[in-house]
Amino acid sequence: MLESSRQKKIIDYLHSIGAWTCKVVQGNKRGIPDVLACVPMTKEQVLKHFETNDVIGVFVAPEIKQPNGKTKALQHRNIKQINHAGGISATDITSVEDIKELLL
């Protein structure tokens, strides 16, 4: 089976459990995984992947705009899907202060 076929099957499965996914074609950083996903999980499911409960990573996806920029409908839809899957996403982030406020 081709790698692309395997990726499609995995992405289809992730969608079936309510995940938001992104197939990475080319990233700005070497070694980025093929698929990024925000997967809805219970606290218990998440904690079993960590040795300590001190710090747990959270999927955050801000939509960064110029102060007068407009968020497109597709961007709004992706943000809604990310939030529904348990990630943190917001539109119209224009500054470091905005992202700090989002993360508080």
C-alpha positions as CSV (number, residue, x, y, z in Angstrom):
1,M,0.0,0.0,0.0
2,L,1.3,3.5,-0.9
3,E,2.2,5.9,1.9
4,S,-0.4,8.3,0.6
5,S,-3.1,5.6,0.9
6,R,-2.1,4.9,4.5
7,Q,-2.2,8.6,5.3
8,K,-5.7,8.9,3.8
9,K,-7.0,5.9,5.9
10,I,-5.5,7.4,9.0
11,I,-6.9,10.9,8.3
12,D,-10.3,9.3,7.6
13,Y,-10.2,7.5,10.9
14,L,-9.2,10.6,12.8
15,H,-12.1,12.5,11.2
16,S,-14.5,9.7,12.2
17,I,-13.6,10.3,15.9
18,G,-14.1,14.0,15.6
19,A,-10.5,15.2,15.1
20,W,-9.4,18.2,13.1
21,T,-6.6,17.3,10.8
22,C,-4.1,19.0,8.5
23,K,-2.1,17.2,5.9
24,V,1.3,18.9,5.8
25,V,2.6,19.3,2.3
26,Q,5.6,21.5,3.0
27,G,6.4,23.1,6.3
28,N,8.6,25.9,7.3
29,K,10.6,23.5,9.5
30,R,12.3,20.3,8.6
31,G,11.0,17.0,10.0
32,I,7.4,18.1,10.5
33,P,5.1,15.1,10.7
34,D,2.9,14.2,7.7
35,V,-0.4,15.0,9.6
36,L,-1.2,17.4,12.4
37,A,-4.3,16.6,14.3
38,C,-6.3,17.9,17.3
39,V,-8.0,14.9,18.7
40,P,-10.8,15.0,21.3
41,M,-9.8,12.9,24.3
42,T,-10.7,12.5,27.9
43,K,-8.3,13.7,30.7
44,E,-7.6,10.1,31.5
45,Q,-6.7,9.3,27.8
46,V,-4.4,12.3,27.7
47,L,-2.7,11.7,31.1
48,K,-1.7,8.1,30.2
49,H,0.7,9.5,27.6
50,F,2.7,11.6,30.2
51,E,5.0,10.6,33.0
52,T,4.2,13.7,34.9
53,N,1.1,15.9,35.2
54,D,3.2,19.1,35.6
55,V,3.1,20.2,31.9
56,I,0.9,19.0,29.1
57,G,1.0,20.4,25.6
58,V,-2.2,21.9,24.1
59,F,-3.0,22.3,20.4
60,V,-3.2,26.1,19.8
61,A,-3.9,27.5,16.3
62,P,-4.3,31.3,16.2
63,E,-5.4,33.0,13.0
64,I,-3.1,36.0,12.8
65,K,-4.2,39.1,10.9
66,Q,-3.4,42.7,10.3
67,P,-5.6,44.9,12.5
68,N,-7.9,45.6,9.5
69,G,-7.7,42.1,8.1
70,K,-10.7,40.0,7.4
71,T,-11.1,36.3,8.4
72,K,-12.4,34.2,5.5
73,A,-15.4,31.8,5.9
74,L,-13.1,28.7,5.5
75,Q,-10.8,30.0,8.2
76,H,-13.8,30.5,10.5
77,R,-14.9,26.9,9.8
78,N,-11.4,25.5,10.6
79,I,-11.3,27.5,13.8
80,K,-14.7,26.2,14.8
81,Q,-13.6,22.6,14.1
82,I,-10.4,23.0,16.0
83,N,-12.3,24.3,19.0
84,H,-14.9,21.6,18.8
85,A,-12.1,18.9,18.8
86,G,-10.7,20.4,22.0
87,G,-8.0,22.7,20.7
88,I,-7.7,26.4,21.2
89,S,-8.1,28.6,18.2
90,A,-9.3,32.1,17.6
91,T,-9.6,34.7,14.8
92,D,-8.2,38.1,14.5
93,I,-5.0,37.7,16.6
94,T,-3.0,40.8,15.8
95,S,-0.4,41.1,18.6
96,V,1.5,39.2,21.3
97,E,-1.0,40.7,23.8
98,D,-3.9,39.0,21.8
99,I,-2.2,35.6,22.0
100,K,-1.4,36.1,25.7
101,E,-5.1,36.9,26.3
102,L,-6.2,33.8,24.4
103,L,-3.9,31.6,26.4
104,L,-4.9,32.9,29.9
